[in-house]
Every structure is written in structure tokens, then in C-alpha cells.
């Protein structure tokens, strides 16, 4: 069966203040820092069947010889 997929992809620093209802993802490029409202993004999917993946990337040190 054919499918239509609606997705959003943002890579950046997530800062959430649940007490004040604030969530911001700040994407950092070589020229800018671009903030996105995390809760506005999530609200686009409210009431729909979703799959959610949250991934953290960290640099690791190589073996020193």
C-alpha cells in the first residue's frame, strides 16, 4: 500500500523548561544559530500515529599509540 510520510528533521541543541512550557532546538551552522520551537514542531503531529527517535551524538577519542 502507498504511504505518505510527514517528517521534520532538526539537528541541534535541545533546551526544555517544562515548568515554563518552553522548548527550543537551536541549530548551529557555520554562519548562524537558528532557534526552532520544539513544542510547535511536536504539535504538528498531535493526535496522529507517530514514531519518535531522539539521538545524541558525541565525539569520542581515538586510541593513542
WOSULBEL-V317732 format. One line per field, one symbol per residue. phi: phi as a letter, one per 40 degrees, with the letter a starting at -180 (. if undefined). A space follows every 10 residues. Layout:
phi: ???
This chain:
phi: .cbbbbabbb biccbbbccb gbabbbcbbc babbcbcdcc cccdbdgbcb bbbbbbbbcb ccccb
